[in-house]
Amino acid sequence: MKYLVILTMQKPLSEGLGVVTFSDTVTVRPGTSRFELLNWAIGKLDNRFRTNGNILCFYAEPDELGR
């Protein structure tokens, strides 16, 4: 099944407060957890945001509408 995943994170950086948003679709196997999707999305972020950041928004829903 294909999911739309959106993740927004915030983190203090040396140059000030940084905020990043990632969005993409991904096809997952049955039984995939939201936590697995969260970790997948975090892995797609710039290295500076992968640790010690604050999750402002995490969204994972089926991508197909009207079913």
PDB file of N, CA, C and O in Angstrom:
ATOM      1  N   MET A   1       0.840  -1.172   0.000  1.00  0.00           N
ATOM      2  CA  MET A   1       0.000   0.000   0.000  1.00  0.00           C
ATOM      3  C   MET A   1       0.890   1.242   0.000  1.00  0.00           C
ATOM      4  O   MET A   1       1.930   1.268   0.657  1.00  0.00           O
ATOM      5  N   LYS A   2       0.478   2.256  -0.733  1.00  0.00           N
ATOM      6  CA  LYS A   2       1.242   3.498  -0.828  1.00  0.00           C
ATOM      7  C   LYS A   2       0.738   4.502   0.210  1.00  0.00           C
ATOM      8  O   LYS A   2      -0.466   4.708   0.365  1.00  0.00           O
ATOM      9  N   TYR A   3       1.691   5.124   0.919  1.00  0.00           N
ATOM     10  CA  TYR A   3       1.380   6.116   1.948  1.00  0.00           C
ATOM     11  C   TYR A   3       2.029   7.452   1.618  1.00  0.00           C
ATOM     12  O   TYR A   3       3.107   7.513   1.026  1.00  0.00           O
ATOM     13  N   LEU A   4       1.344   8.520   2.015  1.00  0.00           N
ATOM     14  CA  LEU A   4       1.911   9.858   2.008  1.00  0.00           C
ATOM     15  C   LEU A   4       2.466  10.109   3.408  1.00  0.00           C
ATOM     16  O   LEU A   4       1.763   9.943   4.405  1.00  0.00           O
ATOM     17  N   VAL A   5       3.730  10.509   3.469  1.00  0.00           N
ATOM     18  CA  VAL A   5       4.395  10.760   4.749  1.00  0.00           C
ATOM     19  C   VAL A   5       4.901  12.198   4.753  1.00  0.00           C
ATOM     20  O   VAL A   5       5.567  12.633   3.813  1.00  0.00           O
ATOM     21  N   ILE A   6       4.581  12.931   5.816  1.00  0.00           N
ATOM     22  CA  ILE A   6       5.057  14.305   6.001  1.00  0.00           C
ATOM     23  C   ILE A   6       5.652  14.411   7.402  1.00  0.00           C
ATOM     24  O   ILE A   6       5.042  13.986   8.382  1.00  0.00           O
ATOM     25  N   LEU A   7       6.840  14.979   7.479  1.00  0.00           N
ATOM     26  CA  LEU A   7       7.534  15.141   8.759  1.00  0.00           C
ATOM     27  C   LEU A   7       8.125  16.538   8.821  1.00  0.00           C
ATOM     28  O   LEU A   7       8.835  16.958   7.907  1.00  0.00           O
ATOM     29  N   THR A   8       7.834  17.258   9.895  1.00  0.00           N
ATOM     30  CA  THR A   8       8.453  18.563  10.144  1.00  0.00           C
ATOM     31  C   THR A   8       9.183  18.493  11.476  1.00  0.00           C
ATOM     32  O   THR A   8       8.617  18.092  12.493  1.00  0.00           O
ATOM     33  N   MET A   9      10.460  18.893  11.451  1.00  0.00           N
ATOM     34  CA  MET A   9      11.276  18.886  12.661  1.00  0.00           C
ATOM     35  C   MET A   9      11.927  20.241  12.864  1.00  0.00           C
ATOM     36  O   MET A   9      12.145  20.999  11.918  1.00  0.00           O
ATOM     37  N   GLN A  10      12.230  20.526  14.127  1.00  0.00           N
ATOM     38  CA  GLN A  10      12.879  21.771  14.541  1.00  0.00           C
ATOM     39  C   GLN A  10      14.079  21.414  15.403  1.00  0.00           C
ATOM     40  O   GLN A  10      14.039  20.465  16.185  1.00  0.00           O
ATOM     41  N   LYS A  11      15.152  22.191  15.247  1.00  0.00           N
ATOM     42  CA  LYS A  11      16.344  21.928  16.045  1.00  0.00           C
ATOM     43  C   LYS A  11      17.184  23.199  16.144  1.00  0.00           C
ATOM     44  O   LYS A  11      17.360  23.907  15.152  1.00  0.00           O
ATOM     45  N   PRO A  12      17.705  23.492  17.341  1.00  0.00           N
ATOM     46  CA  PRO A  12      18.645  24.609  17.457  1.00  0.00           C
ATOM     47  C   PRO A  12      19.939  24.264  16.701  1.00  0.00           C
ATOM     48  O   PRO A  12      20.512  23.190  16.891  1.00  0.00           O
ATOM     49  N   LEU A  13      20.379  25.170  15.862  1.00  0.00           N
ATOM     50  CA  LEU A  13      21.625  25.010  15.117  1.00  0.00           C
ATOM     51  C   LEU A  13      22.556  26.157  15.453  1.00  0.00           C
ATOM     52  O   LEU A  13      22.124  27.148  16.042  1.00  0.00           O
ATOM     53  N   SER A  14      23.811  26.045  15.095  1.00  0.00           N
ATOM     54  CA  SER A  14      24.776  27.111  15.408  1.00  0.00           C
ATOM     55  C   SER A  14      24.367  28.446  14.797  1.00  0.00           C
ATOM     56  O   SER A  14      24.673  29.503  15.348  1.00  0.00           O
ATOM     57  N   GLU A  15      23.676  28.400  13.659  1.00  0.00           N
ATOM     58  CA  GLU A  15      23.252  29.643  13.008  1.00  0.00           C
ATOM     59  C   GLU A  15      21.842  30.082  13.392  1.00  0.00           C
ATOM     60  O   GLU A  15      21.307  31.020  12.802  1.00  0.00           O
ATOM     61  N   GLY A  16      21.236  29.416  14.372  1.00  0.00           N
ATOM     62  CA  GLY A  16      19.893  29.768  14.829  1.00  0.00           C
ATOM     63  C   GLY A  16      18.986  28.554  14.839  1.00  0.00           C
ATOM     64  O   GLY A  16      19.456  27.417  14.781  1.00  0.00           O
ATOM     65  N   LEU A  17      17.697  28.795  14.913  1.00  0.00           N
ATOM     66  CA  LEU A  17      16.721  27.715  14.953  1.00  0.00           C
ATOM     67  C   LEU A  17      16.462  27.213  13.538  1.00  0.00           C
ATOM     68  O   LEU A  17      16.127  27.996  12.650  1.00  0.00           O
ATOM     69  N   GLY A  18      16.617  25.910  13.329  1.00  0.00           N
ATOM     70  CA  GLY A  18      16.375  25.325  12.018  1.00  0.00           C
ATOM     71  C   GLY A  18      15.083  24.535  12.005  1.00  0.00           C
ATOM     72  O   GLY A  18      14.757  23.842  12.969  1.00  0.00           O
ATOM     73  N   VAL A  19      14.351  24.640  10.914  1.00  0.00           N
ATOM     74  CA  VAL A  19      13.122  23.883  10.714  1.00  0.00           C
ATOM     75  C   VAL A  19      13.197  23.247   9.329  1.00  0.00           C
ATOM     76  O   VAL A  19      13.575  23.898   8.355  1.00  0.00           O
ATOM     77  N   VAL A  20      12.835  21.973   9.253  1.00  0.00           N
ATOM     78  CA  VAL A  20      12.872  21.267   7.980  1.00  0.00           C
ATOM     79  C   VAL A  20      11.591  20.447   7.835  1.00  0.00           C
ATOM     80  O   VAL A  20      11.092  19.885   8.809  1.00  0.00           O
ATOM     81  N   THR A  21      11.065  20.385   6.612  1.00  0.00           N
ATOM     82  CA  THR A  21       9.903  19.552   6.313  1.00  0.00           C
ATOM     83  C   THR A  21      10.252  18.602   5.182  1.00  0.00           C
ATOM     84  O   THR A  21      10.811  19.007   4.163  1.00  0.00           O
ATOM     85  N   PHE A  22       9.918  17.343   5.374  1.00  0.00           N
ATOM     86  CA  PHE A  22      10.116  16.304   4.363  1.00  0.00           C
ATOM     87  C   PHE A  22       8.753  15.737   4.010  1.00  0.00           C
ATOM     88  O   PHE A  22       7.926  15.507   4.892  1.00  0.00           O
ATOM     89  N   SER A  23       8.514  15.511   2.724  1.00  0.00           N
ATOM     90  CA  SER A  23       7.293  14.821   2.308  1.00  0.00           C
ATOM     91  C   SER A  23       7.600  13.932   1.110  1.00  0.00           C
ATOM     92  O   SER A  23       8.391  14.290   0.237  1.00  0.00           O
ATOM     93  N   ASP A  24       6.963  12.771   1.087  1.00  0.00           N
ATOM     94  CA  ASP A  24       7.160  11.820   0.001  1.00  0.00           C
ATOM     95  C   ASP A  24       6.102  10.739   0.115  1.00  0.00           C
ATOM     96  O   ASP A  24       5.424  10.628   1.136  1.00  0.00           O
ATOM     97  N   THR A  25       5.966   9.948  -0.930  1.00  0.00           N
ATOM     98  CA  THR A  25       5.121   8.762  -0.861  1.00  0.00           C
ATOM     99  C   THR A  25       6.031   7.547  -0.822  1.00  0.00           C
ATOM    100  O   THR A  25       7.135   7.559  -1.368  1.00  0.00           O
ATOM    101  N   VAL A  26       5.553   6.502  -0.170  1.00  0.00           N
ATOM    102  CA  VAL A  26       6.327   5.271  -0.039  1.00  0.00           C
ATOM    103  C   VAL A  26       5.354   4.096  -0.054  1.00  0.00           C
ATOM    104  O   VAL A  26       4.270   4.167   0.526  1.00  0.00           O
ATOM    105  N   THR A  27       5.749   3.028  -0.717  1.00  0.00           N
ATOM    106  CA  THR A  27       4.961   1.802  -0.706  1.00  0.00           C
ATOM    107  C   THR A  27       5.485   0.916   0.415  1.00  0.00           C
ATOM    108  O   THR A  27       6.676   0.613   0.476  1.00  0.00           O
ATOM    109  N   VAL A  28       4.586   0.505   1.300  1.00  0.00           N
ATOM    110  CA  VAL A  28       4.988  -0.281   2.474  1.00  0.00           C
ATOM    111  C   VAL A  28       4.364  -1.662   2.418  1.00  0.00           C
ATOM    112  O   VAL A  28       3.345  -1.878   1.763  1.00  0.00           O
ATOM    113  N   ARG A  29       4.997  -2.590   3.119  1.00  0.00           N
ATOM    114  CA  ARG A  29       4.468  -3.948   3.208  1.00  0.00           C
ATOM    115  C   ARG A  29       3.385  -3.998   4.283  1.00  0.00           C
ATOM    116  O   ARG A  29       3.404  -3.186   5.209  1.00  0.00           O
ATOM    117  N   PRO A  30       2.458  -4.921   4.180  1.00  0.00           N
ATOM    118  CA  PRO A  30       1.434  -5.062   5.223  1.00  0.00           C
ATOM    119  C   PRO A  30       2.097  -5.243   6.590  1.00  0.00           C
ATOM    120  O   PRO A  30       3.090  -5.960   6.718  1.00  0.00           O
ATOM    121  N   GLY A  31       1.548  -4.598   7.590  1.00  0.00           N
ATOM    122  CA  GLY A  31       2.085  -4.710   8.946  1.00  0.00           C
ATOM    123  C   GLY A  31       3.122  -3.664   9.300  1.00  0.00           C
ATOM    124  O   GLY A  31       3.592  -3.627  10.437  1.00  0.00           O
ATOM    125  N   THR A  32       3.494  -2.805   8.345  1.00  0.00           N
ATOM    126  CA  THR A  32       4.454  -1.735   8.637  1.00  0.00           C
ATOM    127  C   THR A  32       3.832  -0.783   9.662  1.00  0.00           C
ATOM    128  O   THR A  32       2.672  -0.393   9.531  1.00  0.00           O
ATOM    129  N   SER A  33       4.604  -0.418  10.671  1.00  0.00           N
ATOM    130  CA  SER A  33       4.081   0.463  11.721  1.00  0.00           C
ATOM    131  C   SER A  33       4.339   1.932  11.394  1.00  0.00           C
ATOM    132  O   SER A  33       5.199   2.263  10.579  1.00  0.00           O
ATOM    133  N   ARG A  34       3.582   2.792  12.042  1.00  0.00           N
ATOM    134  CA  ARG A  34       3.797   4.236  11.904  1.00  0.00           C
ATOM    135  C   ARG A  34       5.199   4.604  12.411  1.00  0.00           C
ATOM    136  O   ARG A  34       5.839   5.506  11.869  1.00  0.00           O
ATOM    137  N   PHE A  35       5.670   3.912  13.443  1.00  0.00           N
ATOM    138  CA  PHE A  35       7.013   4.163  13.975  1.00  0.00           C
ATOM    139  C   PHE A  35       8.078   3.860  12.918  1.00  0.00           C
ATOM    140  O   PHE A  35       9.058   4.596  12.796  1.00  0.00           O
ATOM    141  N   GLU A  36       7.890   2.788  12.159  1.00  0.00           N
ATOM    142  CA  GLU A  36       8.821   2.467  11.070  1.00  0.00           C
ATOM    143  C   GLU A  36       8.805   3.559  10.007  1.00  0.00           C
ATOM    144  O   GLU A  36       9.855   3.930   9.482  1.00  0.00           O
ATOM    145  N   LEU A  37       7.614   4.077   9.685  1.00  0.00           N
ATOM    146  CA  LEU A  37       7.521   5.170   8.720  1.00  0.00           C
ATOM    147  C   LEU A  37       8.191   6.433   9.247  1.00  0.00           C
ATOM    148  O   LEU A  37       8.850   7.148   8.492  1.00  0.00           O
ATOM    149  N   LEU A  38       8.026   6.712  10.537  1.00  0.00           N
ATOM    150  CA  LEU A  38       8.675   7.861  11.143  1.00  0.00           C
ATOM    151  C   LEU A  38      10.191   7.735  11.022  1.00  0.00           C
ATOM    152  O   LEU A  38      10.866   8.680  10.612  1.00  0.00           O
ATOM    153  N   ASN A  39      10.718   6.585  11.374  1.00  0.00           N
ATOM    154  CA  ASN A  39      12.170   6.388  11.289  1.00  0.00           C
ATOM    155  C   ASN A  39      12.671   6.462   9.852  1.00  0.00           C
ATOM    156  O   ASN A  39      13.768   6.964   9.607  1.00  0.00           O
ATOM    157  N   TRP A  40      11.878   5.966   8.892  1.00  0.00           N
ATOM    158  CA  TRP A  40      12.225   6.077   7.476  1.00  0.00           C
ATOM    159  C   TRP A  40      12.324   7.546   7.079  1.00  0.00           C
ATOM    160  O   TRP A  40      13.277   7.951   6.413  1.00  0.00           O
ATOM    161  N   ALA A  41      11.327   8.350   7.492  1.00  0.00           N
ATOM    162  CA  ALA A  41      11.317   9.769   7.146  1.00  0.00           C
ATOM    163  C   ALA A  41      12.482  10.514   7.802  1.00  0.00           C
ATOM    164  O   ALA A  41      13.118  11.349   7.158  1.00  0.00           O
ATOM    165  N   ILE A  42      12.766  10.226   9.057  1.00  0.00           N
ATOM    166  CA  ILE A  42      13.904  10.859   9.741  1.00  0.00           C
ATOM    167  C   ILE A  42      15.195  10.537   8.998  1.00  0.00           C
ATOM    168  O   ILE A  42      16.070  11.395   8.877  1.00  0.00           O
ATOM    169  N   GLY A  43      15.320   9.321   8.504  1.00  0.00           N
ATOM    170  CA  GLY A  43      16.504   8.922   7.750  1.00  0.00           C
ATOM    171  C   GLY A  43      16.681   9.679   6.451  1.00  0.00           C
ATOM    172  O   GLY A  43      17.781   9.707   5.899  1.00  0.00           O
ATOM    173  N   LYS A  44      15.625  10.292   5.953  1.00  0.00           N
ATOM    174  CA  LYS A  44      15.688  11.067   4.714  1.00  0.00           C
ATOM    175  C   LYS A  44      16.104  12.520   4.945  1.00  0.00           C
ATOM    176  O   LYS A  44      16.383  13.243   3.989  1.00  0.00           O
ATOM    177  N   LEU A  45      16.147  12.948   6.205  1.00  0.00           N
ATOM    178  CA  LEU A  45      16.489  14.335   6.526  1.00  0.00           C
ATOM    179  C   LEU A  45      17.987  14.585   6.422  1.00  0.00           C
ATOM    180  O   LEU A  45      18.793  13.655   6.458  1.00  0.00           O
ATOM    181  N   ASP A  46      18.340  15.853   6.294  1.00  0.00           N
ATOM    182  CA  ASP A  46      19.728  16.283   6.387  1.00  0.00           C
ATOM    183  C   ASP A  46      20.292  15.784   7.722  1.00  0.00           C
ATOM    184  O   ASP A  46      19.584  15.775   8.729  1.00  0.00           O
ATOM    185  N   ASN A  47      21.538  15.380   7.732  1.00  0.00           N
ATOM    186  CA  ASN A  47      22.182  14.813   8.933  1.00  0.00           C
ATOM    187  C   ASN A  47      22.022  15.686  10.170  1.00  0.00           C
ATOM    188  O   ASN A  47      21.919  15.166  11.281  1.00  0.00           O
ATOM    189  N   ARG A  48      22.001  17.003   9.996  1.00  0.00           N
ATOM    190  CA  ARG A  48      21.908  17.915  11.156  1.00  0.00           C
ATOM    191  C   ARG A  48      20.606  17.739  11.918  1.00  0.00           C
ATOM    192  O   ARG A  48      20.542  18.068  13.102  1.00  0.00           O
ATOM    193  N   PHE A  49      19.566  17.229  11.270  1.00  0.00           N
ATOM    194  CA  PHE A  49      18.250  17.125  11.907  1.00  0.00           C
ATOM    195  C   PHE A  49      17.919  15.712  12.390  1.00  0.00           C
ATOM    196  O   PHE A  49      16.865  15.499  12.989  1.00  0.00           O
ATOM    197  N   ARG A  50      18.796  14.757  12.140  1.00  0.00           N
ATOM    198  CA  ARG A  50      18.471  13.351  12.459  1.00  0.00           C
ATOM    199  C   ARG A  50      18.522  13.011  13.935  1.00  0.00           C
ATOM    200  O   ARG A  50      17.928  12.015  14.350  1.00  0.00           O
ATOM    201  N   THR A  51      19.204  13.797  14.735  1.00  0.00           N
ATOM    202  CA  THR A  51      19.276  13.517  16.177  1.00  0.00           C
ATOM    203  C   THR A  51      18.936  14.769  16.968  1.00  0.00           C
ATOM    204  O   THR A  51      19.219  15.887  16.538  1.00  0.00           O
ATOM    205  N   ASN A  52      18.330  14.570  18.120  1.00  0.00           N
ATOM    206  CA  ASN A  52      18.040  15.631  19.086  1.00  0.00           C
ATOM    207  C   ASN A  52      17.155  16.751  18.551  1.00  0.00           C
ATOM    208  O   ASN A  52      17.205  17.875  19.051  1.00  0.00           O
ATOM    209  N   GLY A  53      16.355  16.453  17.550  1.00  0.00           N
ATOM    210  CA  GLY A  53      15.405  17.449  17.048  1.00  0.00           C
ATOM    211  C   GLY A  53      14.041  17.238  17.684  1.00  0.00           C
ATOM    212  O   GLY A  53      13.777  16.202  18.293  1.00  0.00           O
ATOM    213  N   ASN A  54      13.186  18.231  17.534  1.00  0.00           N
ATOM    214  CA  ASN A  54      11.812  18.145  18.027  1.00  0.00           C
ATOM    215  C   ASN A  54      10.877  17.908  16.856  1.00  0.00           C
ATOM    216  O   ASN A  54      10.904  18.648  15.873  1.00  0.00           O
ATOM    217  N   ILE A  55      10.054  16.882  16.960  1.00  0.00           N
ATOM    218  CA  ILE A  55       9.073  16.603  15.917  1.00  0.00           C
ATOM    219  C   ILE A  55       7.904  17.556  16.108  1.00  0.00           C
ATOM    220  O   ILE A  55       7.228  17.529  17.137  1.00  0.00           O
ATOM    221  N   LEU A  56       7.674  18.389  15.119  1.00  0.00           N
ATOM    222  CA  LEU A  56       6.554  19.326  15.167  1.00  0.00           C
ATOM    223  C   LEU A  56       5.309  18.716  14.533  1.00  0.00           C
ATOM    224  O   LEU A  56       4.191  18.984  14.974  1.00  0.00           O
ATOM    225  N   CYS A  57       5.498  17.899  13.502  1.00  0.00           N
ATOM    226  CA  CYS A  57       4.378  17.283  12.799  1.00  0.00           C
ATOM    227  C   CYS A  57       4.840  15.983  12.164  1.00  0.00           C
ATOM    228  O   CYS A  57       5.892  15.934  11.527  1.00  0.00           O
ATOM    229  N   PHE A  58       4.053  14.935  12.339  1.00  0.00           N
ATOM    230  CA  PHE A  58       4.281  13.683  11.617  1.00  0.00           C
ATOM    231  C   PHE A  58       2.936  13.200  11.124  1.00  0.00           C
ATOM    232  O   PHE A  58       1.986  13.070  11.897  1.00  0.00           O
ATOM    233  N   TYR A  59       2.861  12.933   9.826  1.00  0.00           N
ATOM    234  CA  TYR A  59       1.617  12.550   9.177  1.00  0.00           C
ATOM    235  C   TYR A  59       1.908  11.361   8.271  1.00  0.00           C
ATOM    236  O   TYR A  59       2.825  11.423   7.451  1.00  0.00           O
ATOM    237  N   ALA A  60       1.148  10.285   8.404  1.00  0.00           N
ATOM    238  CA  ALA A  60       1.278   9.122   7.528  1.00  0.00           C
ATOM    239  C   ALA A  60      -0.121   8.563   7.283  1.00  0.00           C
ATOM    240  O   ALA A  60      -0.755   8.016   8.185  1.00  0.00           O
ATOM    241  N   GLU A  61      -0.581   8.708   6.060  1.00  0.00           N
ATOM    242  CA  GLU A  61      -1.926   8.264   5.685  1.00  0.00           C
ATOM    243  C   GLU A  61      -1.877   7.606   4.318  1.00  0.00           C
ATOM    244  O   GLU A  61      -0.983   7.893   3.522  1.00  0.00           O
ATOM    245  N   PRO A  62      -2.848   6.712   4.035  1.00  0.00           N
ATOM    246  CA  PRO A  62      -2.888   6.140   2.699  1.00  0.00           C
ATOM    247  C   PRO A  62      -2.932   7.255   1.642  1.00  0.00           C
ATOM    248  O   PRO A  62      -3.629   8.256   1.809  1.00  0.00           O
ATOM    249  N   ASP A  63      -2.188   7.066   0.572  1.00  0.00           N
ATOM    250  CA  ASP A  63      -2.061   8.096  -0.457  1.00  0.00           C
ATOM    251  C   ASP A  63      -3.272   8.149  -1.377  1.00  0.00           C
ATOM    252  O   ASP A  63      -3.587   9.204  -1.927  1.00  0.00           O
ATOM    253  N   GLU A  64      -3.942   7.039  -1.544  1.00  0.00           N
ATOM    254  CA  GLU A  64      -5.073   6.974  -2.476  1.00  0.00           C
ATOM    255  C   GLU A  64      -6.337   7.496  -1.848  1.00  0.00           C
ATOM    256  O   GLU A  64      -6.678   7.132  -0.722  1.00  0.00           O
ATOM    257  N   LEU A  65      -7.034   8.349  -2.570  1.00  0.00           N
ATOM    258  CA  LEU A  65      -8.302   8.918  -2.102  1.00  0.00           C
ATOM    259  C   LEU A  65      -9.489   8.195  -2.746  1.00  0.00           C
ATOM    260  O   LEU A  65      -9.371   7.631  -3.833  1.00  0.00           O
ATOM    261  N   GLY A  66     -10.603   8.222  -2.073  1.00  0.00           N
ATOM    262  CA  GLY A  66     -11.839   7.743  -2.659  1.00  0.00           C
ATOM    263  C   GLY A  66     -12.088   6.253  -2.616  1.00  0.00           C
ATOM    264  O   GLY A  66     -12.902   5.742  -3.385  1.00  0.00           O
ATOM    265  N   ARG A  67     -11.414   5.553  -1.747  1.00  0.00           N
ATOM    266  CA  ARG A  67     -11.659   4.116  -1.613  1.00  0.00           C
ATOM    267  C   ARG A  67     -12.411   3.836  -0.371  1.00  0.00           C
ATOM    268  O   ARG A  67     -12.715   2.679  -0.081  1.00  0.00           O
TER     269      ARG A  67
END
